[in-house]
Amino acid sequence: MAKFTVTVTFSSRRWLTHGSAMDTVHLISSSLFIQSKGRRYTYNSISSVKSLQKRTVLSVSSVLTSQGGDMILPEGTCNDLNFTFDFKSYMIRKAESVNAALDVSVPLLKPLTIQEAVRYSLLRGGKRVRPLLCIAASALVGGDEATAMSAACAVEMIHVSSLIHDDLPCMDNADVRRGKPTNHKVFGEGMAVLTGDALLALAFENMTVVSSGLVSPERTVRAVIELAKAIGTKGLVAGQVIDLSSEGLNPEVAGIERLEFIHLHKTAALLEAAAVIGVIMGGGTDEEMEKLRKYARCIGLLFQVVDDILDVTKSTEELGKITGKDAIAGKLTYEALLGLEKSRELAEKLSRKAEEQLLGFDSDKVAPLVALASYIASRNN
């Protein structure tokens, strides 16, 4: 089996990892070197970074038209760092920690029906990307898992609440979620609405009560405000409103700006909040917060672009939810507006821009976030 060395150069450092020719490497950066059988190959990608503004950071058209560069640093200008990171193991460990904390947060109390409905949706799996992001962002600025866990659980509770409501017949009318019948299919529509409401309330209760004594009241209040803004009429709800009103519109008439608004709010806002409140709970600076905000906004759009691609390229069995529904419902999607190849191109460039926000952080602490961007870009379900 042929062995290779991959060297990823980020402006001021070089990361090395080793593997075999049978491995798949998902690494995106300014330049990529592959060493195999004594020969060296160089691949160049985007090196220019455009200024990202607070809410209008990512004009999709600017991302699609940005030009690549040939920025290869000469030998000897980087500090070598032997770098290996097992993201799969990291993701499993963090998901297990989050699952255990979520389990404790929803004991079976009377009335049992609502508690069972909450536990059904909250504890039945999922990748736990949002709480992982929160924990990793906190660790990046010096926080620990215990300090970030209440916020991480709150983000996941709100995410699950939004999924329950999103699946309702009056919204996206989905019958399957994470490979199982949706909440309203098991417990009825009325109970599903109440379950989503209960999770929303529980998120803020859990976040404030559990963090008491671990995080200063000032930081907790700041995190609560950040999270509340992300899910209200300035965030998730706003995106959902425009999404509903866009059904049946001709994609070309609706335009890329409308599509971008939907997903900056409906999808990216909660990921952005997860990263930002992780930094807040971990004691980070305003500068660190803004870098993570921009990073999360990039992966938020990236997540949705990939989701739209998977919806037309994967089966229901592979995704764990019914595919092709967006096209049937006349939903505005990246694939419908840009086409499959342009959507894939956009996903790749968003991943690069996300990683560019992480330059300057400690290479060991930033590893989970670098890997997360790559994971979202290359996920298959």
C-alpha positions, -999 to 999 in steps of 0.1 A, spaced: 0 0 0 16 33 -11 22 58 17 18 95 14 24 127 34 -1 156 31 12 191 40 -14 219 43 1 254 44 -19 281 62 0 314 57 22 311 88 23 274 95 25 240 79 3 211 90 15 175 82 -5 143 83 3 109 71 -18 81 56 -20 56 28 -31 59 -8 -63 41 2 -73 70 25 -96 99 16 -82 133 27 -105 163 29 -82 192 35 -88 227 20 -65 256 24 -42 280 5 -21 252 -9 -19 215 -7 12 194 -11 10 156 -16 42 136 -11 40 101 -26 68 76 -35 94 104 -32 76 127 -56 59 160 -46 27 174 -61 14 209 -54 -22 220 -57 -32 257 -53 -65 272 -43 -81 304 -33 -58 327 -13 -76 360 -14 -99 369 14 -126 395 10 -138 416 39 -168 399 56 -194 423 69 -216 414 99 -248 402 83 -241 405 46 -209 386 49 -213 361 21 -227 374 -12 -230 340 -30 -222 357 -63 -189 371 -49 -180 337 -36 -187 321 -70 -167 346 -89 -137 350 -66 -104 342 -83 -78 317 -71 -42 327 -65 -8 310 -65 2 318 -30 29 291 -21 52 299 7 88 291 1 105 263 20 118 274 55 92 301 61 68 280 81 72 263 115 68 226 110 41 210 131 34 173 130 -4 173 131 -28 144 133 -64 147 143 -91 120 144 -123 140 139 -145 109 139 -134 98 174 -137 134 186 -172 137 172 -183 105 188 -168 115 222 -185 149 221 -218 134 210 -217 109 238 -211 137 264 -239 158 249 -263 129 248 -256 121 285 -262 158 295 -294 159 274 -306 127 290 -302 142 325 -319 174 315 -352 157 306 -362 132 333 -395 114 330 -419 135 351 -457 139 349 -474 144 326 -455 116 310 -468 121 275 -451 154 269 -419 142 285 -419 111 263 -425 133 232 -396 155 242 -372 126 248 -383 109 216 -371 137 194 -342 150 216 -325 117 224 -329 97 192 -295 104 177 -283 130 153 -247 143 146 -248 169 173 -230 193 150 -243 225 168 -233 215 204 -200 202 191 -194 236 175 -202 253 208 -179 231 228 -151 234 203 -154 272 201 -153 274 239 -122 252 240 -105 273 213 -105 304 237 -95 285 268 -129 272 281 -136 237 291 -164 212 283 -182 216 316 -184 253 312 -198 251 276 -221 221 280 -252 239 292 -250 262 262 -243 233 239 -274 215 251 -295 246 248 -285 250 212 -294 214 205 -328 217 222 -336 247 201 -324 229 170 -346 199 177 -376 222 185 -372 239 151 -371 205 134 -403 193 151 -421 224 140 -405 224 106 -418 188 100 -454 197 108 -480 195 79 -485 233 80 -448 238 74 -426 212 54 -450 183 61 -423 156 67 -430 121 78 -395 109 85 -367 125 105 -333 109 114 -346 76 100 -377 75 122 -413 88 121 -415 125 129 -428 137 162 -463 145 150 -466 111 133 -461 94 167 -477 118 191 -501 139 170 -498 174 157 -510 192 189 -485 173 211 -457 180 185 -464 218 187 -462 216 225 -431 195 224 -413 221 203 -425 248 227 -413 228 257 -379 224 243 -376 261 235 -383 269 272 -362 241 285 -332 254 265 -330 287 283 -339 272 317 -311 246 314 -286 271 300 -290 296 329 -295 271 358 -267 247 349 -242 274 341 -248 292 375 -215 292 394 -195 282 363 -200 313 342 -203 349 353 -239 363 353 -228 389 328 -215 363 303 -246 342 308 -269 371 300 -249 380 270 -251 344 257 -288 343 263 -293 375 243 -272 361 215 -291 329 213 -326 345 216 -317 369 187 -306 340 166 -339 322 168 -364 351 167 -376 375 141 -340 386 135 -329 350 129 -344 316 124 -380 327 123 -373 354 97 -356 328 75 -385 304 79 -411 331 70 -393 340 38 -388 303 30 -425 296 33 -434 327 12 -409 316 -15 -426 282 -23 -435 280 -59 -415 310 -70 -394 307 -101 -358 304 -89 -345 329 -114 -372 354 -104 -366 349 -67 -329 354 -71 -298 345 -51 -302 373 -26 -336 359 -14 -321 324 -12 -291 337 8 -314 356 32 -334 325 39 -304 304 48 -283 331 66 -313 332 90 -329 298 89 -298 277 90 -266 298 96 -280 319 124 -282 290 149 -248 277 139 -234 312 143 -250 315 178 -236 281 188 -201 293 180 -205 327 195 -220 316 228 -193 290 230 -167 318 229 -187 338 254 -190 310 279 -153 302 274 -143 337 283 -131 347 248 -125 383 235 -147 403 212 -122 398 184 -122 360 188 -160 361 189 -162 379 155 -138 355 139 -159 326 150 -191 344 140 -178 347 104 -165 311 104 -199 297 116 -218 318 91 -197 303 64 -203 267 75 -240 275 80 -244 284 44 -221 255 35 -244 231 55 -274 242 35 -257 241 1 -246 205 8 -281 197 21 -296 209 -12 -271 188 -31 -278 157 -11 -315 161 -15 -312 155 -53 -282 130 -53 -290 106 -24 -318 82 -15 -343 84 14 -325 54 30 -291 71 27 -303 104 42 -327 92 69 -354 116 56 -375 117 25 -356 132 -5 -370 152 -34 -396 169 -13 -381 204 -20 -385 200 -57 -421 188 -54 -430 216 -30 -414 242 -53 -388 252 -26 -361 277 -34 -328 258 -32 -292 263 -43 -294 233 -66 -326 247 -83 -311 282 -87 -274 274 -95 -275 239 -107 -256 209 -93 -221 218 -105 -222 254 -94 -236 244 -61 -207 220 -56 -183 248 -65 -199 271 -40 -197 245 -13 -160 241 -19 -153 279 -18 -175 284 14 -154 257 31 -122 275 22 -136 309 34 -146 292 67 -111 279 73 -96 312 65 -113 327 96 -94 303 118 -59 315 108 -39 328 138 -55 305 164 -35 278 182 -31 249 157 -40 222 183 -71 239 197 -84 249 162 -81 214 148 -118 203 155 -131 234 138 -109 229 107 -121 193 106 -157 203 111 -157 226 80 -142 197 60 -167 173 74 -197 195 65 -184 200 30 -179 162 24 -208 147 44 -231 122 27 -261 123 50 
